[in-house]
Amino acid sequence: MDVAAWLRGLGLKQHEAAFRADEIDANVLPRLTAEALKALGVTLLGHRRRLLDAIAEPGPNPTTVADVRSAPLPSAVG
């Protein structure tokens, strides 16, 4: 999963450099807390809330989407 693209999709591209510098990837993303986001420099409460809401959304999460995209296709049984 491309975390930078995910951030851009949320309208939060200004945080890309901080996420990259701290090596926040799809494995770390679901474990971020409000305090961790503050430490990353996400100072605006609205941005933290938007990030936390997107991480917690039911359905495909960033890790699941990445796993599905990289999984091999099943072979046809004939």
PDB file with SEQRES, HELIX, SHEET and CRYST1 records, atoms N, CA, C and O in Angstrom:
SEQRES   1 A   78  MET ASP VAL ALA ALA TRP LEU ARG GLY LEU GLY LEU LYS          
SEQRES   2 A   78  GLN HIS GLU ALA ALA PHE ARG ALA ASP GLU ILE ASP ALA          
SEQRES   3 A   78  ASN VAL LEU PRO ARG LEU THR ALA GLU ALA LEU LYS ALA          
SEQRES   4 A   78  LEU GLY VAL THR LEU LEU GLY HIS ARG ARG ARG LEU LEU          
SEQRES   5 A   78  ASP ALA ILE ALA GLU PRO GLY PRO ASN PRO THR THR VAL          
SEQRES   6 A   78  ALA ASP VAL ARG SER ALA PRO LEU PRO SER ALA VAL GLY          
HELIX    1 AA1 VAL A    3  GLY A    9  1                                   7    
HELIX    2 AA2 LYS A   13  HIS A   15  5                                   3    
HELIX    3 AA3 GLU A   16  ALA A   21  1                                   6    
HELIX    4 AA4 LEU A   29  ARG A   31  5                                   3    
HELIX    5 AA5 ALA A   34  ALA A   39  1                                   6    
HELIX    6 AA6 LEU A   45  ALA A   56  1                                  12    
HELIX    7 AA7 PRO A   62  SER A   70  1                                   9    
CRYST1    1.000    1.000    1.000  90.00  90.00  90.00 P 1           1          
ATOM      1  N   MET A   1       0.839  -1.185   0.000  1.00  0.00           N  
ATOM      2  CA  MET A   1       0.000   0.000   0.000  1.00  0.00           C  
ATOM      3  C   MET A   1       0.879   1.242   0.000  1.00  0.00           C  
ATOM      4  O   MET A   1       1.898   1.301   0.688  1.00  0.00           O  
ATOM      5  N   ASP A   2       0.478   2.203  -0.762  1.00  0.00           N  
ATOM      6  CA  ASP A   2       1.199   3.467  -0.853  1.00  0.00           C  
ATOM      7  C   ASP A   2       0.573   4.446   0.143  1.00  0.00           C  
ATOM      8  O   ASP A   2      -0.475   5.032  -0.126  1.00  0.00           O  
ATOM      9  N   VAL A   3       1.225   4.617   1.293  1.00  0.00           N  
ATOM     10  CA  VAL A   3       0.697   5.490   2.347  1.00  0.00           C  
ATOM     11  C   VAL A   3       0.615   6.930   1.851  1.00  0.00           C  
ATOM     12  O   VAL A   3      -0.311   7.652   2.221  1.00  0.00           O  
ATOM     13  N   ALA A   4       1.556   7.359   1.030  1.00  0.00           N  
ATOM     14  CA  ALA A   4       1.528   8.727   0.501  1.00  0.00           C  
ATOM     15  C   ALA A   4       0.274   8.938  -0.348  1.00  0.00           C  
ATOM     16  O   ALA A   4      -0.377   9.977  -0.245  1.00  0.00           O  
ATOM     17  N   ALA A   5      -0.063   7.963  -1.182  1.00  0.00           N  
ATOM     18  CA  ALA A   5      -1.275   8.068  -2.006  1.00  0.00           C  
ATOM     19  C   ALA A   5      -2.517   8.066  -1.120  1.00  0.00           C  
ATOM     20  O   ALA A   5      -3.479   8.782  -1.396  1.00  0.00           O  
ATOM     21  N   TRP A   6      -2.498   7.275  -0.071  1.00  0.00           N  
ATOM     22  CA  TRP A   6      -3.619   7.222   0.878  1.00  0.00           C  
ATOM     23  C   TRP A   6      -3.805   8.589   1.533  1.00  0.00           C  
ATOM     24  O   TRP A   6      -4.929   9.078   1.651  1.00  0.00           O  
ATOM     25  N   LEU A   7      -2.698   9.202   1.959  1.00  0.00           N  
ATOM     26  CA  LEU A   7      -2.778  10.533   2.568  1.00  0.00           C  
ATOM     27  C   LEU A   7      -3.317  11.554   1.573  1.00  0.00           C  
ATOM     28  O   LEU A   7      -4.147  12.391   1.928  1.00  0.00           O  
ATOM     29  N   ARG A   8      -2.848  11.488   0.328  1.00  0.00           N  
ATOM     30  CA  ARG A   8      -3.350  12.408  -0.698  1.00  0.00           C  
ATOM     31  C   ARG A   8      -4.848  12.216  -0.908  1.00  0.00           C  
ATOM     32  O   ARG A   8      -5.577  13.188  -1.105  1.00  0.00           O  
ATOM     33  N   GLY A   9      -5.311  10.970  -0.867  1.00  0.00           N  
ATOM     34  CA  GLY A   9      -6.723  10.676  -1.023  1.00  0.00           C  
ATOM     35  C   GLY A   9      -7.573  11.256   0.094  1.00  0.00           C  
ATOM     36  O   GLY A   9      -8.752  11.553  -0.099  1.00  0.00           O  
ATOM     37  N   LEU A  10      -6.966  11.414   1.263  1.00  0.00           N  
ATOM     38  CA  LEU A  10      -7.662  12.015   2.404  1.00  0.00           C  
ATOM     39  C   LEU A  10      -7.534  13.533   2.404  1.00  0.00           C  
ATOM     40  O   LEU A  10      -8.106  14.204   3.263  1.00  0.00           O  
ATOM     41  N   GLY A  11      -6.790  14.076   1.448  1.00  0.00           N  
ATOM     42  CA  GLY A  11      -6.567  15.517   1.418  1.00  0.00           C  
ATOM     43  C   GLY A  11      -5.539  15.968   2.440  1.00  0.00           C  
ATOM     44  O   GLY A  11      -5.560  17.116   2.884  1.00  0.00           O  
ATOM     45  N   LEU A  12      -4.640  15.066   2.812  1.00  0.00           N  
ATOM     46  CA  LEU A  12      -3.648  15.360   3.848  1.00  0.00           C  
ATOM     47  C   LEU A  12      -2.221  15.151   3.339  1.00  0.00           C  
ATOM     48  O   LEU A  12      -1.364  14.635   4.057  1.00  0.00           O  
ATOM     49  N   LYS A  13      -1.979  15.556   2.096  1.00  0.00           N  
ATOM     50  CA  LYS A  13      -0.663  15.329   1.490  1.00  0.00           C  
ATOM     51  C   LYS A  13       0.461  16.059   2.213  1.00  0.00           C  
ATOM     52  O   LYS A  13       1.625  15.685   2.073  1.00  0.00           O  
ATOM     53  N   GLN A  14       0.134  17.095   2.983  1.00  0.00           N  
ATOM     54  CA  GLN A  14       1.171  17.840   3.692  1.00  0.00           C  
ATOM     55  C   GLN A  14       1.873  16.986   4.765  1.00  0.00           C  
ATOM     56  O   GLN A  14       2.913  17.384   5.289  1.00  0.00           O  
ATOM     57  N   HIS A  15       1.310  15.825   5.084  1.00  0.00           N  
ATOM     58  CA  HIS A  15       1.903  14.958   6.106  1.00  0.00           C  
ATOM     59  C   HIS A  15       2.742  13.824   5.516  1.00  0.00           C  
ATOM     60  O   HIS A  15       3.293  13.009   6.256  1.00  0.00           O  
ATOM     61  N   GLU A  16       2.838  13.772   4.186  1.00  0.00           N  
ATOM     62  CA  GLU A  16       3.592  12.700   3.526  1.00  0.00           C  
ATOM     63  C   GLU A  16       5.032  12.607   4.006  1.00  0.00           C  
ATOM     64  O   GLU A  16       5.511  11.517   4.318  1.00  0.00           O  
ATOM     65  N   ALA A  17       5.718  13.726   4.068  1.00  0.00           N  
ATOM     66  CA  ALA A  17       7.144  13.713   4.445  1.00  0.00           C  
ATOM     67  C   ALA A  17       7.339  13.159   5.846  1.00  0.00           C  
ATOM     68  O   ALA A  17       8.270  12.388   6.081  1.00  0.00           O  
ATOM     69  N   ALA A  18       6.481  13.537   6.774  1.00  0.00           N  
ATOM     70  CA  ALA A  18       6.605  13.049   8.153  1.00  0.00           C  
ATOM     71  C   ALA A  18       6.364  11.546   8.222  1.00  0.00           C  
ATOM     72  O   ALA A  18       7.079  10.831   8.924  1.00  0.00           O  
ATOM     73  N   PHE A  19       5.357  11.068   7.494  1.00  0.00           N  
ATOM     74  CA  PHE A  19       5.076   9.630   7.495  1.00  0.00           C  
ATOM     75  C   PHE A  19       6.243   8.868   6.870  1.00  0.00           C  
ATOM     76  O   PHE A  19       6.627   7.804   7.356  1.00  0.00           O  
ATOM     77  N   ARG A  20       6.803   9.413   5.795  1.00  0.00           N  
ATOM     78  CA  ARG A  20       7.940   8.773   5.134  1.00  0.00           C  
ATOM     79  C   ARG A  20       9.158   8.776   6.054  1.00  0.00           C  
ATOM     80  O   ARG A  20       9.840   7.760   6.187  1.00  0.00           O  
ATOM     81  N   ALA A  21       9.429   9.912   6.687  1.00  0.00           N  
ATOM     82  CA  ALA A  21      10.612  10.028   7.554  1.00  0.00           C  
ATOM     83  C   ALA A  21      10.554   9.064   8.731  1.00  0.00           C  
ATOM     84  O   ALA A  21      11.583   8.556   9.177  1.00  0.00           O  
ATOM     85  N   ASP A  22       9.350   8.815   9.231  1.00  0.00           N  
ATOM     86  CA  ASP A  22       9.198   7.904  10.371  1.00  0.00           C  
ATOM     87  C   ASP A  22       8.830   6.487   9.946  1.00  0.00           C  
ATOM     88  O   ASP A  22       8.464   5.653  10.774  1.00  0.00           O  
ATOM     89  N   GLU A  23       8.933   6.224   8.628  1.00  0.00           N  
ATOM     90  CA  GLU A  23       8.697   4.893   8.071  1.00  0.00           C  
ATOM     91  C   GLU A  23       7.343   4.318   8.482  1.00  0.00           C  
ATOM     92  O   GLU A  23       7.245   3.164   8.898  1.00  0.00           O  
ATOM     93  N   ILE A  24       6.300   5.144   8.358  1.00  0.00           N  
ATOM     94  CA  ILE A  24       4.946   4.686   8.631  1.00  0.00           C  
ATOM     95  C   ILE A  24       4.459   3.988   7.371  1.00  0.00           C  
ATOM     96  O   ILE A  24       4.268   4.620   6.331  1.00  0.00           O  
ATOM     97  N   ASP A  25       4.261   2.687   7.473  1.00  0.00           N  
ATOM     98  CA  ASP A  25       3.790   1.914   6.336  1.00  0.00           C  
ATOM     99  C   ASP A  25       2.455   1.264   6.674  1.00  0.00           C  
ATOM    100  O   ASP A  25       1.878   1.546   7.724  1.00  0.00           O  
ATOM    101  N   ALA A  26       1.962   0.405   5.804  1.00  0.00           N  
ATOM    102  CA  ALA A  26       0.652  -0.225   5.988  1.00  0.00           C  
ATOM    103  C   ALA A  26       0.596  -1.089   7.240  1.00  0.00           C  
ATOM    104  O   ALA A  26      -0.481  -1.291   7.800  1.00  0.00           O  
ATOM    105  N   ASN A  27       1.731  -1.601   7.686  1.00  0.00           N  
ATOM    106  CA  ASN A  27       1.748  -2.428   8.895  1.00  0.00           C  
ATOM    107  C   ASN A  27       1.653  -1.589  10.162  1.00  0.00           C  
ATOM    108  O   ASN A  27       1.076  -2.027  11.158  1.00  0.00           O  
ATOM    109  N   VAL A  28       2.209  -0.402  10.130  1.00  0.00           N  
ATOM    110  CA  VAL A  28       2.215   0.477  11.301  1.00  0.00           C  
ATOM    111  C   VAL A  28       0.938   1.314  11.378  1.00  0.00           C  
ATOM    112  O   VAL A  28       0.435   1.603  12.464  1.00  0.00           O  
ATOM    113  N   LEU A  29       0.432   1.690  10.230  1.00  0.00           N  
ATOM    114  CA  LEU A  29      -0.710   2.597  10.145  1.00  0.00           C  
ATOM    115  C   LEU A  29      -1.880   2.217  11.056  1.00  0.00           C  
ATOM    116  O   LEU A  29      -2.388   3.092  11.758  1.00  0.00           O  
ATOM    117  N   PRO A  30      -2.332   0.965  11.083  1.00  0.00           N  
ATOM    118  CA  PRO A  30      -3.493   0.633  11.921  1.00  0.00           C  
ATOM    119  C   PRO A  30      -3.249   0.783  13.427  1.00  0.00           C  
ATOM    120  O   PRO A  30      -4.198   0.803  14.210  1.00  0.00           O  
ATOM    121  N   ARG A  31      -1.984   0.888  13.831  1.00  0.00           N  
ATOM    122  CA  ARG A  31      -1.673   0.998  15.260  1.00  0.00           C  
ATOM    123  C   ARG A  31      -1.386   2.428  15.713  1.00  0.00           C  
ATOM    124  O   ARG A  31      -1.027   2.651  16.869  1.00  0.00           O  
ATOM    125  N   LEU A  32      -1.541   3.395  14.812  1.00  0.00           N  
ATOM    126  CA  LEU A  32      -1.301   4.784  15.192  1.00  0.00           C  
ATOM    127  C   LEU A  32      -2.385   5.281  16.146  1.00  0.00           C  
ATOM    128  O   LEU A  32      -3.559   4.938  16.009  1.00  0.00           O  
ATOM    129  N   THR A  33      -1.974   6.079  17.096  1.00  0.00           N  
ATOM    130  CA  THR A  33      -2.888   6.698  18.058  1.00  0.00           C  
ATOM    131  C   THR A  33      -2.839   8.209  17.860  1.00  0.00           C  
ATOM    132  O   THR A  33      -2.011   8.724  17.108  1.00  0.00           O  
ATOM    133  N   ALA A  34      -3.732   8.902  18.540  1.00  0.00           N  
ATOM    134  CA  ALA A  34      -3.726  10.368  18.481  1.00  0.00           C  
ATOM    135  C   ALA A  34      -2.388  10.905  18.971  1.00  0.00           C  
ATOM    136  O   ALA A  34      -1.859  11.858  18.399  1.00  0.00           O  
ATOM    137  N   GLU A  35      -1.842  10.314  20.009  1.00  0.00           N  
ATOM    138  CA  GLU A  35      -0.549  10.766  20.541  1.00  0.00           C  
ATOM    139  C   GLU A  35       0.575  10.526  19.536  1.00  0.00           C  
ATOM    140  O   GLU A  35       1.463  11.365  19.389  1.00  0.00           O  
ATOM    141  N   ALA A  36       0.541   9.393  18.849  1.00  0.00           N  
ATOM    142  CA  ALA A  36       1.559   9.114  17.833  1.00  0.00           C  
ATOM    143  C   ALA A  36       1.455  10.111  16.687  1.00  0.00           C  
ATOM    144  O   ALA A  36       2.471  10.573  16.167  1.00  0.00           O  
ATOM    145  N   LEU A  37       0.228  10.441  16.294  1.00  0.00           N  
ATOM    146  CA  LEU A  37       0.041  11.418  15.226  1.00  0.00           C  
ATOM    147  C   LEU A  37       0.563  12.788  15.638  1.00  0.00           C  
ATOM    148  O   LEU A  37       1.132  13.510  14.819  1.00  0.00           O  
ATOM    149  N   LYS A  38       0.368  13.151  16.913  1.00  0.00           N  
ATOM    150  CA  LYS A  38       0.928  14.416  17.409  1.00  0.00           C  
ATOM    151  C   LYS A  38       2.445  14.388  17.302  1.00  0.00           C  
ATOM    152  O   LYS A  38       3.063  15.365  16.878  1.00  0.00           O  
ATOM    153  N   ALA A  39       3.044  13.260  17.690  1.00  0.00           N  
ATOM    154  CA  ALA A  39       4.500  13.121  17.631  1.00  0.00           C  
ATOM    155  C   ALA A  39       5.003  13.208  16.193  1.00  0.00           C  
ATOM    156  O   ALA A  39       6.125  13.653  15.953  1.00  0.00           O  
ATOM    157  N   LEU A  40       4.177  12.783  15.238  1.00  0.00           N  
ATOM    158  CA  LEU A  40       4.531  12.877  13.822  1.00  0.00           C  
ATOM    159  C   LEU A  40       4.402  14.294  13.291  1.00  0.00           C  
ATOM    160  O   LEU A  40       4.837  14.588  12.178  1.00  0.00           O  
ATOM    161  N   GLY A  41       3.803  15.174  14.089  1.00  0.00           N  
ATOM    162  CA  GLY A  41       3.644  16.557  13.664  1.00  0.00           C  
ATOM    163  C   GLY A  41       2.268  16.898  13.124  1.00  0.00           C  
ATOM    164  O   GLY A  41       2.068  17.971  12.554  1.00  0.00           O  
ATOM    165  N   VAL A  42       1.312  15.982  13.302  1.00  0.00           N  
ATOM    166  CA  VAL A  42      -0.068  16.256  12.889  1.00  0.00           C  
ATOM    167  C   VAL A  42      -0.698  17.058  14.025  1.00  0.00           C  
ATOM    168  O   VAL A  42      -1.313  16.501  14.934  1.00  0.00           O  
ATOM    169  N   THR A  43      -0.529  18.373  13.952  1.00  0.00           N  
ATOM    170  CA  THR A  43      -0.925  19.240  15.065  1.00  0.00           C  
ATOM    171  C   THR A  43      -2.405  19.609  15.066  1.00  0.00           C  
ATOM    172  O   THR A  43      -2.967  19.910  16.118  1.00  0.00           O  
ATOM    173  N   LEU A  44      -3.034  19.588  13.906  1.00  0.00           N  
ATOM    174  CA  LEU A  44      -4.440  19.984  13.847  1.00  0.00           C  
ATOM    175  C   LEU A  44      -5.340  18.821  14.256  1.00  0.00           C  
ATOM    176  O   LEU A  44      -5.221  17.714  13.731  1.00  0.00           O  
ATOM    177  N   LEU A  45      -6.224  19.083  15.181  1.00  0.00           N  
ATOM    178  CA  LEU A  45      -7.138  18.058  15.681  1.00  0.00           C  
ATOM    179  C   LEU A  45      -7.977  17.477  14.544  1.00  0.00           C  
ATOM    180  O   LEU A  45      -8.197  16.266  14.497  1.00  0.00           O  
ATOM    181  N   GLY A  46      -8.439  18.313  13.644  1.00  0.00           N  
ATOM    182  CA  GLY A  46      -9.240  17.832  12.525  1.00  0.00           C  
ATOM    183  C   GLY A  46      -8.493  16.842  11.652  1.00  0.00           C  
ATOM    184  O   GLY A  46      -9.080  15.872  11.172  1.00  0.00           O  
ATOM    185  N   HIS A  47      -7.211  17.073  11.442  1.00  0.00           N  
ATOM    186  CA  HIS A  47      -6.404  16.150  10.645  1.00  0.00           C  
ATOM    187  C   HIS A  47      -6.212  14.834  11.385  1.00  0.00           C  
ATOM    188  O   HIS A  47      -6.306  13.763  10.785  1.00  0.00           O  
ATOM    189  N   ARG A  48      -5.944  14.908  12.686  1.00  0.00           N  
ATOM    190  CA  ARG A  48      -5.797  13.674  13.473  1.00  0.00           C  
ATOM    191  C   ARG A  48      -7.088  12.878  13.443  1.00  0.00           C  
ATOM    192  O   ARG A  48      -7.063  11.661  13.263  1.00  0.00           O  
ATOM    193  N   ARG A  49      -8.210  13.552  13.617  1.00  0.00           N  
ATOM    194  CA  ARG A  49      -9.508  12.870  13.624  1.00  0.00           C  
ATOM    195  C   ARG A  49      -9.786  12.229  12.266  1.00  0.00           C  
ATOM    196  O   ARG A  49     -10.270  11.099  12.197  1.00  0.00           O  
ATOM    197  N   ARG A  50      -9.478  12.955  11.180  1.00  0.00           N  
ATOM    198  CA  ARG A  50      -9.689  12.414   9.834  1.00  0.00           C  
ATOM    199  C   ARG A  50      -8.837  11.160   9.621  1.00  0.00           C  
ATOM    200  O   ARG A  50      -9.314  10.172   9.063  1.00  0.00           O  
ATOM    201  N   LEU A  51      -7.593  11.202  10.060  1.00  0.00           N  
ATOM    202  CA  LEU A  51      -6.709  10.046   9.931  1.00  0.00           C  
ATOM    203  C   LEU A  51      -7.211   8.863  10.759  1.00  0.00           C  
ATOM    204  O   LEU A  51      -7.288   7.740  10.261  1.00  0.00           O  
ATOM    205  N   LEU A  52      -7.546   9.116  12.005  1.00  0.00           N  
ATOM    206  CA  LEU A  52      -8.015   8.034  12.871  1.00  0.00           C  
ATOM    207  C   LEU A  52      -9.316   7.429  12.357  1.00  0.00           C  
ATOM    208  O   LEU A  52      -9.496   6.213  12.418  1.00  0.00           O  
ATOM    209  N   ASP A  53     -10.216   8.254  11.857  1.00  0.00           N  
ATOM    210  CA  ASP A  53     -11.469   7.749  11.290  1.00  0.00           C  
ATOM    211  C   ASP A  53     -11.199   6.884  10.062  1.00  0.00           C  
ATOM    212  O   ASP A  53     -11.808   5.826   9.903  1.00  0.00           O  
ATOM    213  N   ALA A  54     -10.293   7.326   9.195  1.00  0.00           N  
ATOM    214  CA  ALA A  54      -9.978   6.559   7.983  1.00  0.00           C  
ATOM    215  C   ALA A  54      -9.321   5.229   8.333  1.00  0.00           C  
ATOM    216  O   ALA A  54      -9.581   4.218   7.682  1.00  0.00           O  
ATOM    217  N   ILE A  55      -8.475   5.225   9.349  1.00  0.00           N  
ATOM    218  CA  ILE A  55      -7.816   3.990   9.775  1.00  0.00           C  
ATOM    219  C   ILE A  55      -8.839   3.015  10.338  1.00  0.00           C  
ATOM    220  O   ILE A  55      -8.737   1.808  10.117  1.00  0.00           O  
ATOM    221  N   ALA A  56      -9.824   3.531  11.064  1.00  0.00           N  
ATOM    222  CA  ALA A  56     -10.807   2.685  11.747  1.00  0.00           C  
ATOM    223  C   ALA A  56     -12.001   2.285  10.884  1.00  0.00           C  
ATOM    224  O   ALA A  56     -12.845   1.506  11.328  1.00  0.00           O  
ATOM    225  N   GLU A  57     -12.087   2.806   9.656  1.00  0.00           N  
ATOM    226  CA  GLU A  57     -13.240   2.500   8.807  1.00  0.00           C  
ATOM    227  C   GLU A  57     -13.410   1.002   8.640  1.00  0.00           C  
ATOM    228  O   GLU A  57     -12.447   0.273   8.401  1.00  0.00           O  
ATOM    229  N   PRO A  58     -14.678   0.546   8.774  1.00  0.00           N  
ATOM    230  CA  PRO A  58     -14.923  -0.880   8.525  1.00  0.00           C  
ATOM    231  C   PRO A  58     -14.743  -1.196   7.048  1.00  0.00           C  
ATOM    232  O   PRO A  58     -14.772  -0.300   6.205  1.00  0.00           O  
ATOM    233  N   GLY A  59     -14.565  -2.427   6.753  1.00  0.00           N  
ATOM    234  CA  GLY A  59     -14.363  -2.824   5.364  1.00  0.00           C  
ATOM    235  C   GLY A  59     -12.880  -2.897   5.072  1.00  0.00           C  
ATOM    236  O   GLY A  59     -12.069  -3.012   5.991  1.00  0.00           O  
ATOM    237  N   PRO A  60     -12.518  -2.832   3.805  1.00  0.00           N  
ATOM    238  CA  PRO A  60     -11.102  -2.955   3.467  1.00  0.00           C  
ATOM    239  C   PRO A  60     -10.278  -1.849   4.112  1.00  0.00           C  
ATOM    240  O   PRO A  60     -10.525  -0.664   3.888  1.00  0.00           O  
ATOM    241  N   ASN A  61      -9.308  -2.244   4.905  1.00  0.00           N  
ATOM    242  CA  ASN A  61      -8.403  -1.259   5.485  1.00  0.00           C  
ATOM    243  C   ASN A  61      -7.140  -1.240   4.641  1.00  0.00           C  
ATOM    244  O   ASN A  61      -6.966  -2.098   3.775  1.00  0.00           O  
ATOM    245  N   PRO A  62      -6.261  -0.284   4.875  1.00  0.00           N  
ATOM    246  CA  PRO A  62      -5.066  -0.185   4.026  1.00  0.00           C  
ATOM    247  C   PRO A  62      -4.261  -1.471   3.937  1.00  0.00           C  
ATOM    248  O   PRO A  62      -3.768  -1.819   2.864  1.00  0.00           O  
ATOM    249  N   THR A  63      -4.119  -2.189   5.060  1.00  0.00           N  
ATOM    250  CA  THR A  63      -3.347  -3.418   5.042  1.00  0.00           C  
ATOM    251  C   THR A  63      -4.056  -4.476   4.215  1.00  0.00           C  
ATOM    252  O   THR A  63      -3.424  -5.170   3.418  1.00  0.00           O  
ATOM    253  N   THR A  64      -5.362  -4.603   4.398  1.00  0.00           N  
ATOM    254  CA  THR A  64      -6.121  -5.608   3.659  1.00  0.00           C  
ATOM    255  C   THR A  64      -6.049  -5.340   2.166  1.00  0.00           C  
ATOM    256  O   THR A  64      -5.848  -6.266   1.381  1.00  0.00           O  
ATOM    257  N   VAL A  65      -6.209  -4.104   1.770  1.00  0.00           N  
ATOM    258  CA  VAL A  65      -6.148  -3.762   0.346  1.00  0.00           C  
ATOM    259  C   VAL A  65      -4.784  -4.126  -0.216  1.00  0.00           C  
ATOM    260  O   VAL A  65      -4.700  -4.693  -1.306  1.00  0.00           O  
ATOM    261  N   ALA A  66      -3.727  -3.817   0.497  1.00  0.00           N  
ATOM    262  CA  ALA A  66      -2.378  -4.151   0.031  1.00  0.00           C  
ATOM    263  C   ALA A  66      -2.209  -5.656  -0.070  1.00  0.00           C  
ATOM    264  O   ALA A  66      -1.621  -6.145  -1.035  1.00  0.00           O  
ATOM    265  N   ASP A  67      -2.712  -6.401   0.907  1.00  0.00           N  
ATOM    266  CA  ASP A  67      -2.596  -7.856   0.889  1.00  0.00           C  
ATOM    267  C   ASP A  67      -3.338  -8.447  -0.297  1.00  0.00           C  
ATOM    268  O   ASP A  67      -2.831  -9.349  -0.963  1.00  0.00           O  
ATOM    269  N   VAL A  68      -4.539  -7.942  -0.566  1.00  0.00           N  
ATOM    270  CA  VAL A  68      -5.340  -8.457  -1.670  1.00  0.00           C  
ATOM    271  C   VAL A  68      -4.665  -8.163  -3.003  1.00  0.00           C  
ATOM    272  O   VAL A  68      -4.637  -9.024  -3.883  1.00  0.00           O  
ATOM    273  N   ARG A  69      -4.126  -6.974  -3.164  1.00  0.00           N  
ATOM    274  CA  ARG A  69      -3.487  -6.606  -4.436  1.00  0.00           C  
ATOM    275  C   ARG A  69      -2.235  -7.417  -4.708  1.00  0.00           C  
ATOM    276  O   ARG A  69      -1.902  -7.676  -5.864  1.00  0.00           O  
ATOM    277  N   SER A  70      -1.527  -7.825  -3.639  1.00  0.00           N  
ATOM    278  CA  SER A  70      -0.279  -8.556  -3.854  1.00  0.00           C  
ATOM    279  C   SER A  70      -0.468 -10.070  -3.841  1.00  0.00           C  
ATOM    280  O   SER A  70       0.474 -10.805  -4.138  1.00  0.00           O  
ATOM    281  N   ALA A  71      -1.661 -10.550  -3.505  1.00  0.00           N  
ATOM    282  CA  ALA A  71      -1.895 -11.986  -3.438  1.00  0.00           C  
ATOM    283  C   ALA A  71      -1.949 -12.557  -4.864  1.00  0.00           C  
ATOM    284  O   ALA A  71      -2.475 -11.917  -5.774  1.00  0.00           O  
ATOM    285  N   PRO A  72      -1.409 -13.747  -5.043  1.00  0.00           N  
ATOM    286  CA  PRO A  72      -1.469 -14.360  -6.374  1.00  0.00           C  
ATOM    287  C   PRO A  72      -2.907 -14.752  -6.708  1.00  0.00           C  
ATOM    288  O   PRO A  72      -3.701 -15.079  -5.826  1.00  0.00           O  
ATOM    289  N   LEU A  73      -3.218 -14.710  -7.987  1.00  0.00           N  
ATOM    290  CA  LEU A  73      -4.546 -15.131  -8.430  1.00  0.00           C  
ATOM    291  C   LEU A  73      -4.644 -16.640  -8.361  1.00  0.00           C  
ATOM    292  O   LEU A  73      -3.673 -17.336  -8.659  1.00  0.00           O  
ATOM    293  N   PRO A  74      -5.810 -17.166  -7.969  1.00  0.00           N  
ATOM    294  CA  PRO A  74      -5.959 -18.623  -7.944  1.00  0.00           C  
ATOM    295  C   PRO A  74      -5.894 -19.189  -9.366  1.00  0.00           C  
ATOM    296  O   PRO A  74      -6.361 -18.564 -10.318  1.00  0.00           O  
ATOM    297  N   SER A  75      -5.316 -20.366  -9.489  1.00  0.00           N  
ATOM    298  CA  SER A  75      -5.232 -20.969 -10.827  1.00  0.00           C  
ATOM    299  C   SER A  75      -6.535 -21.681 -11.130  1.00  0.00           C  
ATOM    300  O   SER A  75      -7.225 -22.159 -10.230  1.00  0.00           O  
ATOM    301  N   ALA A  76      -6.859 -21.744 -12.403  1.00  0.00           N  
ATOM    302  CA  ALA A  76      -8.098 -22.394 -12.832  1.00  0.00           C  
ATOM    303  C   ALA A  76      -7.931 -23.907 -12.716  1.00  0.00           C  
ATOM    304  O   ALA A  76      -6.899 -24.467 -13.084  1.00  0.00           O  
ATOM    305  N   VAL A  77      -8.961 -24.542 -12.204  1.00  0.00           N  
ATOM    306  CA  VAL A  77      -8.959 -26.002 -12.092  1.00  0.00           C  
ATOM    307  C   VAL A  77      -9.757 -26.531 -13.257  1.00  0.00           C  
ATOM    308  O   VAL A  77     -10.904 -26.129 -13.453  1.00  0.00           O  
ATOM    309  N   GLY A  78      -9.181 -27.416 -14.030  1.00  0.00           N  
ATOM    310  CA  GLY A  78      -9.886 -27.813 -15.235  1.00  0.00           C  
ATOM    311  C   GLY A  78      -9.923 -29.232 -15.391  1.00  0.00           C  
ATOM    312  O   GLY A  78     -10.486 -29.732 -16.365  1.00  0.00           O  
TER     313      GLY A  78                                                      
END                                                                             
